[in-house]
């Protein structure tokens, strides 16, 4: 059995996330208290009590999801009595989750990661005025069909591009709101099972995020990034990061380029990964992985009740 940990991105947040870990494990409590102190924010109250409108603000969602994943990660390491390099061969995270993966792998400290994702969320939210950008999920069309729609948009000034290649038959697009609305209608005419707007506040993973990419490039250039202790698969290349000098440029690119999740998981499977553990809140990535690599074993760890089944993987 060869194990990889994967870490969720935006869309997995929910009121009450990680409360069970906070209440039952001191290492989890320390993680959330530390992130809250660093950001000077009552993140615990927001995660446990809401309101959901506050939790889903990008600037709050990103540190909350990072905290939840790192709480689960630290519980795993403490309860199993092993460091990450003894537990997993590789890690990966979806979009924001890539920061969780890099933190778990030791390239960022928790303190560095908390500041970075808070800045990332603020920068991404401010890059495009609310209402001017949008994202949509296209279900039931393949990559070539969606790319053909994007190429044939009637207005050359529109931005519309693939943001996430999530799983076979699930592609997310991002760009100007009017462009995304046009693609939705065209996708339905082409036979898409569903084509719907996503409840997000900005057009993530599109060139419209360039202002945020510039801010993050400057911030990352000031960080001492350490070599990862396990292999990390990058969103924009779907390949492993071989040197810490690659990490900052890839994270900057990630803001404006697509998340190649299908390729990434496929490459992990080709490299011998046969067991995936989604670490943190929700089961979004688990569902995607089951469609990409149906032969793989997929587990979740985000609450105390899931610990026993996870522990058995290393028995």
N, C-alpha and C positions, 0 to 999 in steps of 0.2 A: 504494500500500500504506500503510495506516494502522495503526500498531502500538500495542498496549497490553501492559504487563507485569502479570502476576498472581502472587500469592504465597500459598503453601499454609499451611494451619492444622494443628491437631492431627490425627493419623492418618497423616501423611506421614513421620513419623520412622522411622529404620531405623539399625541399627548400621553404622558406616562412612560415615555421611552426611557429605558435604563433604570427606572425607579427600583425595580426588583433587585438589580445588582447593587445599587446604592445602599439599599436597606440591609443587604445580607453580607456584603464583602467590604472590608475596610480599604482594600486596594482600589476598589471601584470608587468608593467615597472620596478617597484622596485625589483620584484623577479629576473628578467633576469639581471638587472644591478648588483644586489648583487652577483649572481652566477658568472658573468663575473669578478667582482672585486676580489672575493675569489680565483678564479682559475687563475687570471692575464691573461685572455684570452678574445679576442674579439669574444665572443660566439654569440653575436647579429648579427654581420656581416656574420658569418658562417651559422647561421640558416636562415637568411633572403636572403642572396645573394649567398651562396655556396663558392666554388664549391661543387658539390655533392660528389666528391671523398674525399674531406676533411671532409664533414659532416658524411660520412659513415665509416670513421675510428672509430673503437670501442672506442678509448679514447676520441673522440669528440661526438660520437652518444649518449653515456650514459649520460653525463651531459646535453646535449641538450634536450633529452627526459625528463629527470628529471625536467629541467627548464620549459619546455612547460606544463607538467602536473601540476606543482606547480603554474604556472601562472593562469591556468584555475581554479584550486582549490581555490586560493585566490580571484579570481573574483567572483566565486559562493558564497563564504562566505561573501564577502563584499556586493554584490548586494542583497542577501537574508537576510543579517543582522543576520546570525546565525552561530554558530561554527559547526564544523563537526559533533559533537555528537548529534546535533539537526537536522542534515540533513540526516545522514546515520546510519544504524544499523551496517554496516560492510564495510570493504575495502579489496581489494586484488590487486596484481599487477603481471603481467606476466614477470618472470625473472627479468631483471633490474627494471621493474615496481614495484617490491616488495619494493624497496627503496622509490619510490614515495608514495606507500601506507603507509609505516611506517612513512614517513615524514608528510603526511597528517594527520595521526593518532596521531602525536605529540611525537612519540618515538625518532625521530631524529629532530634536528633543520635543517633548510635549509642549514646553513653553514656546519654542520657535513655531511649531505647527499651529498652535492656538492663535498667535498673533497673525500669522500668514493667512489663515483661512478667514479670519475676521476681516482683514484688509481685502482679501479676494472677494468676499461677499459684498462689501461696501463698493469696491471698484466696479464689479460687474453690474450691480444695481444702478449705479450712476452713469454707466457708459452710454445708455440709450434711454431717452425720456419714456416714462411709462405710457403705454399705448402705441408706441411707434414700432415695437418689435413683438414677435410672437414665436411660438414653437407649436408643432403639431406632430402627432403620431400617425403614421401611415401603416395600416395593417393589411397584409394580403398581397402586396406588390413586392417584386424583387428589386434588388439594387439597380439593375439596368433600367427598369421601368421608371423608378423614381428619378434617377439621374436624367433620363430623357425628358421627363416633365420639367425639371429644373432648367434644362438647356433651352426649352422652348417657351419660357415665360415671355409674355408680350411686351414687357417694359424692360429695356436694357439697364435702367438705373436701379432696378429692384435687386435686393440681396435675398437669395433663398438658397440654402445649401444643406447638405446632410450633416446633422449634428451628432447623431448616435446611430451606429449600426448595432442594434441591441441583440437581435436574434433573427433567425430565418423568418421572414415575413413581418418583422417589426422594425421599422425605420423611423427615426425622428428627424424632422427638418426644422430649420431655424432661419430667421431673417426678418425683413420688413413685414409688418402686419398685413398689408394689402397683398404682398407676394404670397405669403403663407395661405391667406384666404383663397387666392386663386388656385394654388396647388391642391388645396383640399378638394375643391370642386372638380378639378381635372382628375384627381386620383379616384374619386367616386365614379366618374364617367368611364375610367379605365378598368373598373372592376374591383377596386379596393374593398376589402371586407368592412373596414372602418377607416375613416380619416377625420380626426378630431383635434381641436385645439387643446393644448395642455395648460393647466392652471399655473403658469409661471409668470414672473414679472419682468423678464428680460429675454432676449434672443441668445441664449448661451451657445457656445461652440459655433459662433459665426464670426465673420470678419467685422461685424458691427461691435464686437467686444474688443477691438484693437486698443481703445483707451485703457481698458482694464489690463490688457497684456503689457502695456508700457509701464504701468504702475507696478505690476508684479515682477517685471524684469528688474526694475530698480531695487525692489525689496529683496528679491532672491539673491541679487548680486552682493548684498551685504551680509549674507548668511554663510556660516561655515557648515557646508553640507558634508556629512561623513559617509564613508563607503557603506552600502547596505550589507547587513549580516546574512541576508538570504537574497536570492534572485528576485528582482522586481520587474514585472512586465509593464511597459509603458503604454498608455492609452493611444498615443498618436502614431506609434510604430508597431504596436502589438508584439514587440520583441523585448528581450531582457535589456536592462540598463547595465552596461559593463563597467562604467567608471562614474564616480560621483560628479565629475565635471559635466556629464550629460544631463544631470537631473534638472537643473534650473532651466536650460533652454527647452527641454521637453515640457516642463510645466508651463512655460510661457506659451509655447505653441498650442498646448492643450486648450487654452482659453478661446482660441479662434478656429481650431480645427476639430475634426470629428473624433469621437471616441470609437475606436475600432474593436468593439467588444467581441463580436463574432470571431474575428481573426485572432484576438488575444486569447480567448478561451480555447480555440482550436489549436493554437500554437502550444499552449500549456499542455493540452491533451497529447499532442504529438511528441512533446518533450518528456512524456511519461507520467504526468500528473493524472491520477485516476480518482482522487478524492478531494472535494472542495468543501471548505467550511466557511460559510458566510458569517462574519464576525461583526456583531452590532445589531442595530434594530431592523426589523422587517425581514422579508423573504423575497424581495424583488429580484436580486441577483440569482438566487437559487432557481427561480422559475426560468430565468433566461438560460442559465447553464444547462438545465435539463433539456432544453430545446436544441442547444448548440452541441452538447456532448452527451447524448442520451445514455451512453454506457457508463458514465461517471457516477460515483457515489457523491451525494450532496447532503450536507448537514448544515444546521444553523446553531449559532450560540449567541443568545442575547438575553437569556434569563436563567435563573437558578435551576428550573426544572429541566433545562436542556443539558445540564452539566454531565449527568451520568452517561448519557449516550455518547457525548463527546469524549469523555475520559476513556471510554472503551476503545477508541481508535488507537490509543497508545499502550493498551494493556499488554 
